[in-house]
Amino acid sequence: MDNLFGNNPVSGENFYGRQKFVNQLVSLLKKGNSFLLLGLRRIGKSSVIEEVQRIITKENEIEVVYLNCQTHRGIEDFYKQLSLSLPRDLRERLSKYLRDSNKIPKKIIDIITDYIPEIKVNLTEDISGSIKFRNDILDYANPLRIEISNFFSKENKRIILLIDELPFLFEAISKSNKANTILEIESVLTTLRAWRNSKISMAVCGSLNLHQQLEELGISRKLLAGLITQNLPAFTREEAKGLLEALCRSQLYLSDDIIEQMLNQLPDYVPHFIQYFFHCVQNYEGELNTDVVENIYKEDFYPHLLRDFIYQFEERLIVFKGDDQTTARNILAFLSENQPVSNNDILNNIETNNTYEILIRLMDYEFVTLDKDLNYVFSLNVIKNWWINLNK
């Protein structure tokens, strides 16, 4: 298997572990259900979605449409990429259906279904023109969602929609269309809910901060109704060991002692962490031993972790202001010394009016999660370690 990490989702022979979890997601979609796949950054959500797509695509009676929202700037890109992701014959039928309905302006249909390059607006060159067109789409959002829902419902093949990196789309909207941010995001969510109601199964994939985004904007989470929440966990130690052994078979032989040392060094068994650590070890020039692996972790791997992962938690902690900041810090301090802790433990030890509210926000911000016994713990050991070092 190839050692792909970062923003490179994998499937097939490069996908390791979690097969039972993937099969459960496939079963949900094939039975007409929809789900919201949540998990920390770099936990492997995109790879899971890609593997789900690979499996379902084998079935001829189902049409799988995959959208990656990471580079979308707004609702116009969302509709445009939806059309471009359709097979050509299906896209042509959609274009004809929308034109025959006579409920949507020709210019909007042209850009959405035909992707005419000369009409595409460059945000950096003509922001006002792009926003105007985006707002034109918002004006016709209701007939668009109705007509596309009707079109899909008339198709012989079942449609399954896979939507990856939805929070990136919402972040782009909030930066580029400040006047209509809430309206535009609500329009996307309302459209997705309408399509679910018209029997289109879908998987929506995003980090845990999707709920946080909606809360900060004052957008109701009810717009996510109909999505069964599925949380993607980190690997177990055995799964992490299996991934390292699979990489060894195709990339670089490592002794059992080296593998055990790597497992002991890793703070969490997140696929990205495992694969990047393997990458660092693989590129070491010299003889490997357990002491060398420890140094590689300290000098090469951990600095990468700080730059690429932990920085986001420093930014999120700053979001808490005034008394909220004090309460958040007190909860994290109590948790670092006592985890796992119950809800009552926290409320009895952090006695402020907003303790529970801040605790929920810390969960949405990915600092804290619930374990299998429904007690509160840090989402990852690396976050706990970062917090302890921050407060030495």
MOZI-V696498 format. One record per residue. SS is DSSP state (a for helix, b for strand, c for the rest). Layout:
SS / SS
This chain:
c / c / c / c / c / c / c / c / c / c / c / a / a / a / c / c / c / c / a / a / a / a / a / a / a / a / a / a / a / a / c / c / c / c / b / b / b / b / c / c / c / c / c / c / a / a / a / a / a / a / a / a / a / a / a / a / a / c / c / c / c / b / b / b / b / b / b / b / a / a / a / c / c / c / a / a / a / a / a / a / a / a / a / a / a / c / c / a / a / a / a / a / a / a / a / a / a / a / a / a / a / c / c / c / c / a / a / a / a / a / a / a / a / a / c / c / a / a / a / c / c / c / c / c / c / c / a / a / a / a / a / a / a / a / a / a / a / a / a / c / a / a / a / a / a / a / a / a / a / a / a / a / a / a / c / c / c / b / b / b / b / b / b / b / c / a / a / a / a / a / a / a / a / a / a / a / c / a / a / a / a / a / a / a / a / a / a / a / a / a / a / a / a / a / a / a / a / c / c / c / b / b / b / b / b / b / c / c / a / a / a / a / a / a / a / a / a / c / c / c / a / a / a / a / c / c / c / b / b / b / b / c / c / c / c / c / a / a / a / a / a / a / a / a / a / a / a / a / a / a / c / c / c / c / c / a / a / a / a / a / a / a / a / a / a / c / c / c / c / c / a / a / a / a / a / a / a / a / a / a / a / a / c / c / c / c / c / c / c / a / a / a / a / a / a / a / a / a / a / a / a / a / a / a / a / a / a / a / a / a / a / a / a / a / a / a / a / a / a / c / c / a / a / a / a / a / a / a / a / a / a / a / a / a / a / a / a / a / c / c / b / c / a / a / a / a / a / a / a / c / c / c / c / c / a / a / a / a / a / a / a / a / a / a / c / c / c / b / b / b / c / c / c / c / c / b / b / b / c / c / a / a / a / a / a / a / a / a / a / a / c / c
